[in-house]
Each structure stands twice: as C-alpha cells, then as structure tokens.
Amino acid sequence: MTDDELLRTFDRAGAPLGVRELAERSRLRPAAALEAVARLQRAELLTVVGYETDDTGRPVGPLRYRPREPRPVRGLAAR
C-alpha cells in the first residue's frame, strides 16, 4: 500500500486513528500497519494527536495519529 493510499485511509476515517484501526481499515497486518505509521512519521506526513483515554482523561490506549496539515509537497511539484 502506498503512502497516498494510507493517508486517504486516514482522510476517510475523519478522525485520528490508532495502528489497530489503521490495520482494520486498510486490511494490513498489524505489524505492517505499525511499519507504515513509522514510515509516515519519518516522512513527516503523520502527527501524534494523543492517546485513547478513559472517562477520567487517563491514557488507556495506543497513540492516535492524523495526517499533518498542510501536507508537504513531494515529487516534481517540490522542485
């Protein structure tokens, strides 16, 4: 799955996603989804939004991610 396809998965969700939700929505294995998130973070295309929290606001779940805005221009358009 390409980076653009992964970013579209985040866009379609309309909300920050964790690695598990990304794996379910994109039909990737969890390990592949984790690698994809790491790759997108290194490319500065994703940002960490926060954690899943319980009713008291304590972190209880995994990190949540969303695409970085504005997205960096890549490829020929960057030149």
mmJSON file of the N, C-alpha and C atoms, coordinates in Angstrom:
{"data_MODEL":{"atom_site":{
"group_PDB":["ATOM","ATOM","ATOM","ATOM","ATOM","ATOM","ATOM","ATOM","ATOM","ATOM","ATOM","ATOM","ATOM","ATOM","ATOM","ATOM","ATOM","ATOM","ATOM","ATOM","ATOM","ATOM","ATOM","ATOM","ATOM","ATOM","ATOM","ATOM","ATOM","ATOM","ATOM","ATOM","ATOM","ATOM","ATOM","ATOM","ATOM","ATOM","ATOM","ATOM","ATOM","ATOM","ATOM","ATOM","ATOM","ATOM","ATOM","ATOM","ATOM","ATOM","ATOM","ATOM","ATOM","ATOM","ATOM","ATOM","ATOM","ATOM","ATOM","ATOM","ATOM","ATOM","ATOM","ATOM","ATOM","ATOM","ATOM","ATOM","ATOM","ATOM","ATOM","ATOM","ATOM","ATOM","ATOM","ATOM","ATOM","ATOM","ATOM","ATOM","ATOM","ATOM","ATOM","ATOM","ATOM","ATOM","ATOM","ATOM","ATOM","ATOM","ATOM","ATOM","ATOM","ATOM","ATOM","ATOM","ATOM","ATOM","ATOM","ATOM","ATOM","ATOM","ATOM","ATOM","ATOM","ATOM","ATOM","ATOM","ATOM","ATOM","ATOM","ATOM","ATOM","ATOM","ATOM","ATOM","ATOM","ATOM","ATOM","ATOM","ATOM","ATOM","ATOM","ATOM","ATOM","ATOM","ATOM","ATOM","ATOM","ATOM","ATOM","ATOM","ATOM","ATOM","ATOM","ATOM","ATOM","ATOM","ATOM","ATOM","ATOM","ATOM","ATOM","ATOM","ATOM","ATOM","ATOM","ATOM","ATOM","ATOM","ATOM","ATOM","ATOM","ATOM","ATOM","ATOM","ATOM","ATOM","ATOM","ATOM","ATOM","ATOM","ATOM","ATOM","ATOM","ATOM","ATOM","ATOM","ATOM","ATOM","ATOM","ATOM","ATOM","ATOM","ATOM","ATOM","ATOM","ATOM","ATOM","ATOM","ATOM","ATOM","ATOM","ATOM","ATOM","ATOM","ATOM","ATOM","ATOM","ATOM","ATOM","ATOM","ATOM","ATOM","ATOM","ATOM","ATOM","ATOM","ATOM","ATOM","ATOM","ATOM","ATOM","ATOM","ATOM","ATOM","ATOM","ATOM","ATOM","ATOM","ATOM","ATOM","ATOM","ATOM","ATOM","ATOM","ATOM","ATOM","ATOM","ATOM","ATOM","ATOM","ATOM","ATOM","ATOM","ATOM","ATOM","ATOM","ATOM","ATOM","ATOM","ATOM","ATOM","ATOM","ATOM","ATOM","ATOM"],
"id":[1,2,3,4,5,6,7,8,9,10,11,12,13,14,15,16,17,18,19,20,21,22,23,24,25,26,27,28,29,30,31,32,33,34,35,36,37,38,39,40,41,42,43,44,45,46,47,48,49,50,51,52,53,54,55,56,57,58,59,60,61,62,63,64,65,66,67,68,69,70,71,72,73,74,75,76,77,78,79,80,81,82,83,84,85,86,87,88,89,90,91,92,93,94,95,96,97,98,99,100,101,102,103,104,105,106,107,108,109,110,111,112,113,114,115,116,117,118,119,120,121,122,123,124,125,126,127,128,129,130,131,132,133,134,135,136,137,138,139,140,141,142,143,144,145,146,147,148,149,150,151,152,153,154,155,156,157,158,159,160,161,162,163,164,165,166,167,168,169,170,171,172,173,174,175,176,177,178,179,180,181,182,183,184,185,186,187,188,189,190,191,192,193,194,195,196,197,198,199,200,201,202,203,204,205,206,207,208,209,210,211,212,213,214,215,216,217,218,219,220,221,222,223,224,225,226,227,228,229,230,231,232,233,234,235,236,237],
"type_symbol":["N","C","C","N","C","C","N","C","C","N","C","C","N","C","C","N","C","C","N","C","C","N","C","C","N","C","C","N","C","C","N","C","C","N","C","C","N","C","C","N","C","C","N","C","C","N","C","C","N","C","C","N","C","C","N","C","C","N","C","C","N","C","C","N","C","C","N","C","C","N","C","C","N","C","C","N","C","C","N","C","C","N","C","C","N","C","C","N","C","C","N","C","C","N","C","C","N","C","C","N","C","C","N","C","C","N","C","C","N","C","C","N","C","C","N","C","C","N","C","C","N","C","C","N","C","C","N","C","C","N","C","C","N","C","C","N","C","C","N","C","C","N","C","C","N","C","C","N","C","C","N","C","C","N","C","C","N","C","C","N","C","C","N","C","C","N","C","C","N","C","C","N","C","C","N","C","C","N","C","C","N","C","C","N","C","C","N","C","C","N","C","C","N","C","C","N","C","C","N","C","C","N","C","C","N","C","C","N","C","C","N","C","C","N","C","C","N","C","C","N","C","C","N","C","C","N","C","C","N","C","C","N","C","C","N","C","C"],
"label_atom_id":["N","CA","C","N","CA","C","N","CA","C","N","CA","C","N","CA","C","N","CA","C","N","CA","C","N","CA","C","N","CA","C","N","CA","C","N","CA","C","N","CA","C","N","CA","C","N","CA","C","N","CA","C","N","CA","C","N","CA","C","N","CA","C","N","CA","C","N","CA","C","N","CA","C","N","CA","C","N","CA","C","N","CA","C","N","CA","C","N","CA","C","N","CA","C","N","CA","C","N","CA","C","N","CA","C","N","CA","C","N","CA","C","N","CA","C","N","CA","C","N","CA","C","N","CA","C","N","CA","C","N","CA","C","N","CA","C","N","CA","C","N","CA","C","N","CA","C","N","CA","C","N","CA","C","N","CA","C","N","CA","C","N","CA","C","N","CA","C","N","CA","C","N","CA","C","N","CA","C","N","CA","C","N","CA","C","N","CA","C","N","CA","C","N","CA","C","N","CA","C","N","CA","C","N","CA","C","N","CA","C","N","CA","C","N","CA","C","N","CA","C","N","CA","C","N","CA","C","N","CA","C","N","CA","C","N","CA","C","N","CA","C","N","CA","C","N","CA","C","N","CA","C","N","CA","C","N","CA","C","N","CA","C","N","CA","C","N","CA","C","N","CA","C","N","CA","C"],
"label_alt_id":[null,null,null,null,null,null,null,null,null,null,null,null,null,null,null,null,null,null,null,null,null,null,null,null,null,null,null,null,null,null,null,null,null,null,null,null,null,null,null,null,null,null,null,null,null,null,null,null,null,null,null,null,null,null,null,null,null,null,null,null,null,null,null,null,null,null,null,null,null,null,null,null,null,null,null,null,null,null,null,null,null,null,null,null,null,null,null,null,null,null,null,null,null,null,null,null,null,null,null,null,null,null,null,null,null,null,null,null,null,null,null,null,null,null,null,null,null,null,null,null,null,null,null,null,null,null,null,null,null,null,null,null,null,null,null,null,null,null,null,null,null,null,null,null,null,null,null,null,null,null,null,null,null,null,null,null,null,null,null,null,null,null,null,null,null,null,null,null,null,null,null,null,null,null,null,null,null,null,null,null,null,null,null,null,null,null,null,null,null,null,null,null,null,null,null,null,null,null,null,null,null,null,null,null,null,null,null,null,null,null,null,null,null,null,null,null,null,null,null,null,null,null,null,null,null,null,null,null,null,null,null,null,null,null,null,null,null],
"label_comp_id":["MET","MET","MET","THR","THR","THR","ASP","ASP","ASP","ASP","ASP","ASP","GLU","GLU","GLU","LEU","LEU","LEU","LEU","LEU","LEU","ARG","ARG","ARG","THR","THR","THR","PHE","PHE","PHE","ASP","ASP","ASP","ARG","ARG","ARG","ALA","ALA","ALA","GLY","GLY","GLY","ALA","ALA","ALA","PRO","PRO","PRO","LEU","LEU","LEU","GLY","GLY","GLY","VAL","VAL","VAL","ARG","ARG","ARG","GLU","GLU","GLU","LEU","LEU","LEU","ALA","ALA","ALA","GLU","GLU","GLU","ARG","ARG","ARG","SER","SER","SER","ARG","ARG","ARG","LEU","LEU","LEU","ARG","ARG","ARG","PRO","PRO","PRO","ALA","ALA","ALA","ALA","ALA","ALA","ALA","ALA","ALA","LEU","LEU","LEU","GLU","GLU","GLU","ALA","ALA","ALA","VAL","VAL","VAL","ALA","ALA","ALA","ARG","ARG","ARG","LEU","LEU","LEU","GLN","GLN","GLN","ARG","ARG","ARG","ALA","ALA","ALA","GLU","GLU","GLU","LEU","LEU","LEU","LEU","LEU","LEU","THR","THR","THR","VAL","VAL","VAL","VAL","VAL","VAL","GLY","GLY","GLY","TYR","TYR","TYR","GLU","GLU","GLU","THR","THR","THR","ASP","ASP","ASP","ASP","ASP","ASP","THR","THR","THR","GLY","GLY","GLY","ARG","ARG","ARG","PRO","PRO","PRO","VAL","VAL","VAL","GLY","GLY","GLY","PRO","PRO","PRO","LEU","LEU","LEU","ARG","ARG","ARG","TYR","TYR","TYR","ARG","ARG","ARG","PRO","PRO","PRO","ARG","ARG","ARG","GLU","GLU","GLU","PRO","PRO","PRO","ARG","ARG","ARG","PRO","PRO","PRO","VAL","VAL","VAL","ARG","ARG","ARG","GLY","GLY","GLY","LEU","LEU","LEU","ALA","ALA","ALA","ALA","ALA","ALA","ARG","ARG","ARG"],
"label_asym_id":["A","A","A","A","A","A","A","A","A","A","A","A","A","A","A","A","A","A","A","A","A","A","A","A","A","A","A","A","A","A","A","A","A","A","A","A","A","A","A","A","A","A","A","A","A","A","A","A","A","A","A","A","A","A","A","A","A","A","A","A","A","A","A","A","A","A","A","A","A","A","A","A","A","A","A","A","A","A","A","A","A","A","A","A","A","A","A","A","A","A","A","A","A","A","A","A","A","A","A","A","A","A","A","A","A","A","A","A","A","A","A","A","A","A","A","A","A","A","A","A","A","A","A","A","A","A","A","A","A","A","A","A","A","A","A","A","A","A","A","A","A","A","A","A","A","A","A","A","A","A","A","A","A","A","A","A","A","A","A","A","A","A","A","A","A","A","A","A","A","A","A","A","A","A","A","A","A","A","A","A","A","A","A","A","A","A","A","A","A","A","A","A","A","A","A","A","A","A","A","A","A","A","A","A","A","A","A","A","A","A","A","A","A","A","A","A","A","A","A","A","A","A","A","A","A","A","A","A","A","A","A","A","A","A","A","A","A"],
"label_entity_id":["1","1","1","1","1","1","1","1","1","1","1","1","1","1","1","1","1","1","1","1","1","1","1","1","1","1","1","1","1","1","1","1","1","1","1","1","1","1","1","1","1","1","1","1","1","1","1","1","1","1","1","1","1","1","1","1","1","1","1","1","1","1","1","1","1","1","1","1","1","1","1","1","1","1","1","1","1","1","1","1","1","1","1","1","1","1","1","1","1","1","1","1","1","1","1","1","1","1","1","1","1","1","1","1","1","1","1","1","1","1","1","1","1","1","1","1","1","1","1","1","1","1","1","1","1","1","1","1","1","1","1","1","1","1","1","1","1","1","1","1","1","1","1","1","1","1","1","1","1","1","1","1","1","1","1","1","1","1","1","1","1","1","1","1","1","1","1","1","1","1","1","1","1","1","1","1","1","1","1","1","1","1","1","1","1","1","1","1","1","1","1","1","1","1","1","1","1","1","1","1","1","1","1","1","1","1","1","1","1","1","1","1","1","1","1","1","1","1","1","1","1","1","1","1","1","1","1","1","1","1","1","1","1","1","1","1","1"],
"label_seq_id":[1,1,1,2,2,2,3,3,3,4,4,4,5,5,5,6,6,6,7,7,7,8,8,8,9,9,9,10,10,10,11,11,11,12,12,12,13,13,13,14,14,14,15,15,15,16,16,16,17,17,17,18,18,18,19,19,19,20,20,20,21,21,21,22,22,22,23,23,23,24,24,24,25,25,25,26,26,26,27,27,27,28,28,28,29,29,29,30,30,30,31,31,31,32,32,32,33,33,33,34,34,34,35,35,35,36,36,36,37,37,37,38,38,38,39,39,39,40,40,40,41,41,41,42,42,42,43,43,43,44,44,44,45,45,45,46,46,46,47,47,47,48,48,48,49,49,49,50,50,50,51,51,51,52,52,52,53,53,53,54,54,54,55,55,55,56,56,56,57,57,57,58,58,58,59,59,59,60,60,60,61,61,61,62,62,62,63,63,63,64,64,64,65,65,65,66,66,66,67,67,67,68,68,68,69,69,69,70,70,70,71,71,71,72,72,72,73,73,73,74,74,74,75,75,75,76,76,76,77,77,77,78,78,78,79,79,79],
"pdbx_PDB_ins_code":[null,null,null,null,null,null,null,null,null,null,null,null,null,null,null,null,null,null,null,null,null,null,null,null,null,null,null,null,null,null,null,null,null,null,null,null,null,null,null,null,null,null,null,null,null,null,null,null,null,null,null,null,null,null,null,null,null,null,null,null,null,null,null,null,null,null,null,null,null,null,null,null,null,null,null,null,null,null,null,null,null,null,null,null,null,null,null,null,null,null,null,null,null,null,null,null,null,null,null,null,null,null,null,null,null,null,null,null,null,null,null,null,null,null,null,null,null,null,null,null,null,null,null,null,null,null,null,null,null,null,null,null,null,null,null,null,null,null,null,null,null,null,null,null,null,null,null,null,null,null,null,null,null,null,null,null,null,null,null,null,null,null,null,null,null,null,null,null,null,null,null,null,null,null,null,null,null,null,null,null,null,null,null,null,null,null,null,null,null,null,null,null,null,null,null,null,null,null,null,null,null,null,null,null,null,null,null,null,null,null,null,null,null,null,null,null,null,null,null,null,null,null,null,null,null,null,null,null,null,null,null,null,null,null,null,null,null],
"Cartn_x":[0.846,0.0,0.9,0.572,1.399,1.09,1.975,1.759,0.472,0.212,-1.004,-2.255,-2.243,-3.389,-3.595,-2.506,-2.615,-3.172,-2.707,-3.213,-4.689,-5.112,-6.538,-7.359,-6.785,-7.472,-7.733,-6.746,-6.938,-8.002,-7.954,-8.923,-10.346,-10.533,-11.868,-12.388,-11.502,-11.932,-12.51,-11.975,-12.468,-12.13,-11.28,-10.879,-9.493,-8.768,-7.464,-7.61,-6.636,-6.65,-5.443,-5.607,-4.504,-4.019,-2.944,-2.383,-3.386,-4.075,-5.043,-6.172,-6.717,-7.782,-7.266,-6.046,-5.466,-5.348,-4.906,-4.785,-6.143,-7.177,-8.51,-9.051,-8.899,-9.459,-8.689,-7.393,-6.576,-6.311,-6.762,-6.579,-5.112,-4.318,-2.916,-2.796,-1.74,-1.427,-1.014,-1.256,-0.882,0.587,1.481,2.907,3.169,2.494,2.661,2.089,0.981,0.401,1.34,1.964,2.924,4.116,4.617,5.72,5.29,4.055,3.555,3.459,2.961,2.868,4.264,5.215,6.59,7.167,6.921,7.411,6.778,5.471,4.793,5.257,5.572,6.102,7.496,8.339,9.693,9.616,8.628,8.449,7.711,7.398,6.686,5.319,4.63,3.288,2.208,2.604,1.662,2.111,1.158,1.461,0.711,1.287,0.64,-0.379,-1.6,-2.668,-2.799,-2.646,-2.775,-3.047,-3.612,-3.923,-5.429,-5.872,-7.239,-7.29,-8.374,-8.48,-9.765,-9.772,-10.992,-11.826,-12.879,-13.786,-13.104,-12.033,-11.342,-10.237,-9.997,-8.957,-7.601,-7.515,-6.238,-5.977,-4.738,-4.411,-4.606,-5.352,-5.587,-5.295,-5.072,-4.898,-3.706,-3.631,-2.487,-2.522,-1.39,-1.306,-2.289,-2.767,-3.667,-2.918,-3.116,-2.4,-3.385,-2.948,-3.701,-2.689,-3.12,-2.206,-1.816,-0.563,-0.05,-0.629,-1.037,-1.573,-0.716,-0.4,-0.586,0.416,0.035,0.91,2.088,3.277,4.445,4.28,4.788,4.755,5.914,5.618,6.664,6.716,7.762,7.892,8.288,7.817,8.174,7.645,6.507,5.934,6.812,7.655,8.525,9.7,9.969,11.145,10.887],
"Cartn_y":[-1.163,0.0,1.238,2.197,3.399,4.373,5.344,6.369,7.136,7.459,8.199,7.4,6.097,5.253,5.226,5.158,5.165,6.494,7.598,8.905,9.058,8.505,8.53,7.725,6.649,5.868,6.739,7.541,8.466,9.505,10.027,11.04,10.494,9.271,8.659,8.424,8.141,7.896,9.162,10.305,11.563,11.798,10.964,11.088,10.471,10.852,10.219,8.709,7.974,6.515,6.016,4.895,4.16,3.125,2.453,1.453,0.33,-0.099,-1.193,-0.813,0.408,0.847,0.982,1.471,1.573,0.192,-0.784,-2.151,-2.683,-2.453,-2.943,-2.262,-0.949,-0.199,-0.425,-0.645,-0.801,-2.259,-3.166,-4.611,-5.021,-4.265,-4.621,-5.478,-6.274,-6.974,-5.913,-6.158,-5.157,-4.742,-5.688,-5.342,-4.441,-4.703,-3.872,-2.475,-2.39,-1.083,-0.283,-0.954,-0.288,0.232,-0.567,-0.129,1.053,1.023,2.113,3.411,3.331,4.523,5.082,4.218,4.672,5.339,4.76,5.334,6.706,6.826,8.104,9.159,8.744,9.696,10.176,9.259,9.66,10.637,10.453,11.345,12.628,12.763,13.923,14.112,12.986,13.035,12.77,12.254,11.988,12.732,13.065,13.667,12.909,12.851,12.201,13.171,12.7,13.535,13.33,12.111,11.822,10.351,10.046,8.676,8.496,7.228,6.926,7.142,7.724,7.989,7.394,7.188,6.723,7.934,7.704,8.784,9.858,9.5,10.472,11.214,10.849,11.502,10.839,9.712,8.987,8.233,8.211,7.43,5.94,5.277,3.841,3.053,3.731,3.01,3.495,3.056,3.389,4.835,5.258,6.585,6.69,7.904,8.19,9.121,8.941,9.706,10.36,11.44,12.069,12.634,12.833,13.425,14.84,15.176,16.519,17.495,18.644,19.68,20.923,21.64,21.214,20.125,19.297,18.195,18.729,18.21,18.643,18.288,19.15,18.883,17.969,16.891,15.924,15.739,15.106,14.761,15.952,15.97,17.031,18.391,18.413,19.684,20.383,19.649,20.233,20.982,20.737,21.372,22.746],
"Cartn_z":[0.0,0.0,0.0,-0.851,-0.958,0.179,0.352,1.375,1.104,-0.169,-0.508,-0.166,-0.421,-0.067,1.443,2.186,3.647,4.152,3.586,4.002,3.658,2.517,2.17,3.174,3.709,4.741,5.964,6.366,7.482,7.132,5.903,5.489,5.521,5.026,5.013,6.426,7.353,8.735,9.354,8.985,9.517,10.98,11.532,12.935,13.083,14.115,14.342,14.509,14.013,14.084,14.854,15.512,16.095,15.091,15.4,14.489,14.244,15.289,15.142,14.178,14.326,13.415,11.993,11.838,10.505,9.874,10.643,10.13,9.69,10.491,10.146,8.898,8.811,7.683,6.383,6.48,5.276,4.937,5.801,5.613,5.623,6.37,6.573,7.825,7.88,9.124,10.149,11.432,12.442,12.374,12.132,12.04,10.837,9.719,8.526,8.762,9.485,9.803,10.704,11.659,12.541,11.741,10.81,9.943,9.084,8.577,7.739,8.535,9.759,10.605,10.878,11.172,11.417,10.171,9.003,7.742,7.493,7.717,7.505,8.506,9.725,10.713,10.323,9.852,9.418,8.255,7.386,6.24,6.634,7.92,8.459,7.817,7.528,6.959,8.008,9.168,10.261,11.498,12.315,13.604,14.695,15.879,17.018,17.597,17.768,18.305,19.803,20.263,21.686,21.906,23.047,23.437,23.518,23.446,23.843,25.341,25.835,27.268,27.832,29.142,29.804,30.221,30.993,31.401,32.237,32.925,33.773,33.029,31.762,30.984,31.058,31.769,31.853,30.561,30.085,28.887,29.156,28.285,28.453,27.184,26.105,24.856,24.074,22.844,21.994,21.511,20.977,20.365,19.211,18.966,17.852,16.896,15.615,14.597,13.64,13.017,11.93,10.939,9.681,8.699,9.112,8.854,9.157,8.133,8.611,7.728,7.858,6.835,5.45,5.103,4.174,3.787,2.983,3.25,2.482,1.004,0.152,-1.283,-1.608,-2.347,-2.683,-4.191,-4.626,-6.037,-6.882,-8.13,-9.067,-8.629,-7.957,-7.518,-6.484,-5.799,-4.774,-5.374,-6.625,-7.256,-7.718],
"occupancy":[1.0,1.0,1.0,1.0,1.0,1.0,1.0,1.0,1.0,1.0,1.0,1.0,1.0,1.0,1.0,1.0,1.0,1.0,1.0,1.0,1.0,1.0,1.0,1.0,1.0,1.0,1.0,1.0,1.0,1.0,1.0,1.0,1.0,1.0,1.0,1.0,1.0,1.0,1.0,1.0,1.0,1.0,1.0,1.0,1.0,1.0,1.0,1.0,1.0,1.0,1.0,1.0,1.0,1.0,1.0,1.0,1.0,1.0,1.0,1.0,1.0,1.0,1.0,1.0,1.0,1.0,1.0,1.0,1.0,1.0,1.0,1.0,1.0,1.0,1.0,1.0,1.0,1.0,1.0,1.0,1.0,1.0,1.0,1.0,1.0,1.0,1.0,1.0,1.0,1.0,1.0,1.0,1.0,1.0,1.0,1.0,1.0,1.0,1.0,1.0,1.0,1.0,1.0,1.0,1.0,1.0,1.0,1.0,1.0,1.0,1.0,1.0,1.0,1.0,1.0,1.0,1.0,1.0,1.0,1.0,1.0,1.0,1.0,1.0,1.0,1.0,1.0,1.0,1.0,1.0,1.0,1.0,1.0,1.0,1.0,1.0,1.0,1.0,1.0,1.0,1.0,1.0,1.0,1.0,1.0,1.0,1.0,1.0,1.0,1.0,1.0,1.0,1.0,1.0,1.0,1.0,1.0,1.0,1.0,1.0,1.0,1.0,1.0,1.0,1.0,1.0,1.0,1.0,1.0,1.0,1.0,1.0,1.0,1.0,1.0,1.0,1.0,1.0,1.0,1.0,1.0,1.0,1.0,1.0,1.0,1.0,1.0,1.0,1.0,1.0,1.0,1.0,1.0,1.0,1.0,1.0,1.0,1.0,1.0,1.0,1.0,1.0,1.0,1.0,1.0,1.0,1.0,1.0,1.0,1.0,1.0,1.0,1.0,1.0,1.0,1.0,1.0,1.0,1.0,1.0,1.0,1.0,1.0,1.0,1.0,1.0,1.0,1.0,1.0,1.0,1.0,1.0,1.0,1.0,1.0,1.0,1.0],
"B_iso_or_equiv":[0.0,0.0,0.0,0.0,0.0,0.0,0.0,0.0,0.0,0.0,0.0,0.0,0.0,0.0,0.0,0.0,0.0,0.0,0.0,0.0,0.0,0.0,0.0,0.0,0.0,0.0,0.0,0.0,0.0,0.0,0.0,0.0,0.0,0.0,0.0,0.0,0.0,0.0,0.0,0.0,0.0,0.0,0.0,0.0,0.0,0.0,0.0,0.0,0.0,0.0,0.0,0.0,0.0,0.0,0.0,0.0,0.0,0.0,0.0,0.0,0.0,0.0,0.0,0.0,0.0,0.0,0.0,0.0,0.0,0.0,0.0,0.0,0.0,0.0,0.0,0.0,0.0,0.0,0.0,0.0,0.0,0.0,0.0,0.0,0.0,0.0,0.0,0.0,0.0,0.0,0.0,0.0,0.0,0.0,0.0,0.0,0.0,0.0,0.0,0.0,0.0,0.0,0.0,0.0,0.0,0.0,0.0,0.0,0.0,0.0,0.0,0.0,0.0,0.0,0.0,0.0,0.0,0.0,0.0,0.0,0.0,0.0,0.0,0.0,0.0,0.0,0.0,0.0,0.0,0.0,0.0,0.0,0.0,0.0,0.0,0.0,0.0,0.0,0.0,0.0,0.0,0.0,0.0,0.0,0.0,0.0,0.0,0.0,0.0,0.0,0.0,0.0,0.0,0.0,0.0,0.0,0.0,0.0,0.0,0.0,0.0,0.0,0.0,0.0,0.0,0.0,0.0,0.0,0.0,0.0,0.0,0.0,0.0,0.0,0.0,0.0,0.0,0.0,0.0,0.0,0.0,0.0,0.0,0.0,0.0,0.0,0.0,0.0,0.0,0.0,0.0,0.0,0.0,0.0,0.0,0.0,0.0,0.0,0.0,0.0,0.0,0.0,0.0,0.0,0.0,0.0,0.0,0.0,0.0,0.0,0.0,0.0,0.0,0.0,0.0,0.0,0.0,0.0,0.0,0.0,0.0,0.0,0.0,0.0,0.0,0.0,0.0,0.0,0.0,0.0,0.0,0.0,0.0,0.0,0.0,0.0,0.0],
"pdbx_formal_charge":[null,null,null,null,null,null,null,null,null,null,null,null,null,null,null,null,null,null,null,null,null,null,null,null,null,null,null,null,null,null,null,null,null,null,null,null,null,null,null,null,null,null,null,null,null,null,null,null,null,null,null,null,null,null,null,null,null,null,null,null,null,null,null,null,null,null,null,null,null,null,null,null,null,null,null,null,null,null,null,null,null,null,null,null,null,null,null,null,null,null,null,null,null,null,null,null,null,null,null,null,null,null,null,null,null,null,null,null,null,null,null,null,null,null,null,null,null,null,null,null,null,null,null,null,null,null,null,null,null,null,null,null,null,null,null,null,null,null,null,null,null,null,null,null,null,null,null,null,null,null,null,null,null,null,null,null,null,null,null,null,null,null,null,null,null,null,null,null,null,null,null,null,null,null,null,null,null,null,null,null,null,null,null,null,null,null,null,null,null,null,null,null,null,null,null,null,null,null,null,null,null,null,null,null,null,null,null,null,null,null,null,null,null,null,null,null,null,null,null,null,null,null,null,null,null,null,null,null,null,null,null,null,null,null,null,null,null],
"auth_seq_id":[1,1,1,2,2,2,3,3,3,4,4,4,5,5,5,6,6,6,7,7,7,8,8,8,9,9,9,10,10,10,11,11,11,12,12,12,13,13,13,14,14,14,15,15,15,16,16,16,17,17,17,18,18,18,19,19,19,20,20,20,21,21,21,22,22,22,23,23,23,24,24,24,25,25,25,26,26,26,27,27,27,28,28,28,29,29,29,30,30,30,31,31,31,32,32,32,33,33,33,34,34,34,35,35,35,36,36,36,37,37,37,38,38,38,39,39,39,40,40,40,41,41,41,42,42,42,43,43,43,44,44,44,45,45,45,46,46,46,47,47,47,48,48,48,49,49,49,50,50,50,51,51,51,52,52,52,53,53,53,54,54,54,55,55,55,56,56,56,57,57,57,58,58,58,59,59,59,60,60,60,61,61,61,62,62,62,63,63,63,64,64,64,65,65,65,66,66,66,67,67,67,68,68,68,69,69,69,70,70,70,71,71,71,72,72,72,73,73,73,74,74,74,75,75,75,76,76,76,77,77,77,78,78,78,79,79,79],
"auth_comp_id":["MET","MET","MET","THR","THR","THR","ASP","ASP","ASP","ASP","ASP","ASP","GLU","GLU","GLU","LEU","LEU","LEU","LEU","LEU","LEU","ARG","ARG","ARG","THR","THR","THR","PHE","PHE","PHE","ASP","ASP","ASP","ARG","ARG","ARG","ALA","ALA","ALA","GLY","GLY","GLY","ALA","ALA","ALA","PRO","PRO","PRO","LEU","LEU","LEU","GLY","GLY","GLY","VAL","VAL","VAL","ARG","ARG","ARG","GLU","GLU","GLU","LEU","LEU","LEU","ALA","ALA","ALA","GLU","GLU","GLU","ARG","ARG","ARG","SER","SER","SER","ARG","ARG","ARG","LEU","LEU","LEU","ARG","ARG","ARG","PRO","PRO","PRO","ALA","ALA","ALA","ALA","ALA","ALA","ALA","ALA","ALA","LEU","LEU","LEU","GLU","GLU","GLU","ALA","ALA","ALA","VAL","VAL","VAL","ALA","ALA","ALA","ARG","ARG","ARG","LEU","LEU","LEU","GLN","GLN","GLN","ARG","ARG","ARG","ALA","ALA","ALA","GLU","GLU","GLU","LEU","LEU","LEU","LEU","LEU","LEU","THR","THR","THR","VAL","VAL","VAL","VAL","VAL","VAL","GLY","GLY","GLY","TYR","TYR","TYR","GLU","GLU","GLU","THR","THR","THR","ASP","ASP","ASP","ASP","ASP","ASP","THR","THR","THR","GLY","GLY","GLY","ARG","ARG","ARG","PRO","PRO","PRO","VAL","VAL","VAL","GLY","GLY","GLY","PRO","PRO","PRO","LEU","LEU","LEU","ARG","ARG","ARG","TYR","TYR","TYR","ARG","ARG","ARG","PRO","PRO","PRO","ARG","ARG","ARG","GLU","GLU","GLU","PRO","PRO","PRO","ARG","ARG","ARG","PRO","PRO","PRO","VAL","VAL","VAL","ARG","ARG","ARG","GLY","GLY","GLY","LEU","LEU","LEU","ALA","ALA","ALA","ALA","ALA","ALA","ARG","ARG","ARG"],
"auth_asym_id":["A","A","A","A","A","A","A","A","A","A","A","A","A","A","A","A","A","A","A","A","A","A","A","A","A","A","A","A","A","A","A","A","A","A","A","A","A","A","A","A","A","A","A","A","A","A","A","A","A","A","A","A","A","A","A","A","A","A","A","A","A","A","A","A","A","A","A","A","A","A","A","A","A","A","A","A","A","A","A","A","A","A","A","A","A","A","A","A","A","A","A","A","A","A","A","A","A","A","A","A","A","A","A","A","A","A","A","A","A","A","A","A","A","A","A","A","A","A","A","A","A","A","A","A","A","A","A","A","A","A","A","A","A","A","A","A","A","A","A","A","A","A","A","A","A","A","A","A","A","A","A","A","A","A","A","A","A","A","A","A","A","A","A","A","A","A","A","A","A","A","A","A","A","A","A","A","A","A","A","A","A","A","A","A","A","A","A","A","A","A","A","A","A","A","A","A","A","A","A","A","A","A","A","A","A","A","A","A","A","A","A","A","A","A","A","A","A","A","A","A","A","A","A","A","A","A","A","A","A","A","A","A","A","A","A","A","A"],
"auth_atom_id":["N","CA","C","N","CA","C","N","CA","C","N","CA","C","N","CA","C","N","CA","C","N","CA","C","N","CA","C","N","CA","C","N","CA","C","N","CA","C","N","CA","C","N","CA","C","N","CA","C","N","CA","C","N","CA","C","N","CA","C","N","CA","C","N","CA","C","N","CA","C","N","CA","C","N","CA","C","N","CA","C","N","CA","C","N","CA","C","N","CA","C","N","CA","C","N","CA","C","N","CA","C","N","CA","C","N","CA","C","N","CA","C","N","CA","C","N","CA","C","N","CA","C","N","CA","C","N","CA","C","N","CA","C","N","CA","C","N","CA","C","N","CA","C","N","CA","C","N","CA","C","N","CA","C","N","CA","C","N","CA","C","N","CA","C","N","CA","C","N","CA","C","N","CA","C","N","CA","C","N","CA","C","N","CA","C","N","CA","C","N","CA","C","N","CA","C","N","CA","C","N","CA","C","N","CA","C","N","CA","C","N","CA","C","N","CA","C","N","CA","C","N","CA","C","N","CA","C","N","CA","C","N","CA","C","N","CA","C","N","CA","C","N","CA","C","N","CA","C","N","CA","C","N","CA","C","N","CA","C","N","CA","C","N","CA","C","N","CA","C","N","CA","C","N","CA","C"],
"pdbx_PDB_model_num":[1,1,1,1,1,1,1,1,1,1,1,1,1,1,1,1,1,1,1,1,1,1,1,1,1,1,1,1,1,1,1,1,1,1,1,1,1,1,1,1,1,1,1,1,1,1,1,1,1,1,1,1,1,1,1,1,1,1,1,1,1,1,1,1,1,1,1,1,1,1,1,1,1,1,1,1,1,1,1,1,1,1,1,1,1,1,1,1,1,1,1,1,1,1,1,1,1,1,1,1,1,1,1,1,1,1,1,1,1,1,1,1,1,1,1,1,1,1,1,1,1,1,1,1,1,1,1,1,1,1,1,1,1,1,1,1,1,1,1,1,1,1,1,1,1,1,1,1,1,1,1,1,1,1,1,1,1,1,1,1,1,1,1,1,1,1,1,1,1,1,1,1,1,1,1,1,1,1,1,1,1,1,1,1,1,1,1,1,1,1,1,1,1,1,1,1,1,1,1,1,1,1,1,1,1,1,1,1,1,1,1,1,1,1,1,1,1,1,1,1,1,1,1,1,1,1,1,1,1,1,1,1,1,1,1,1,1]
}}}
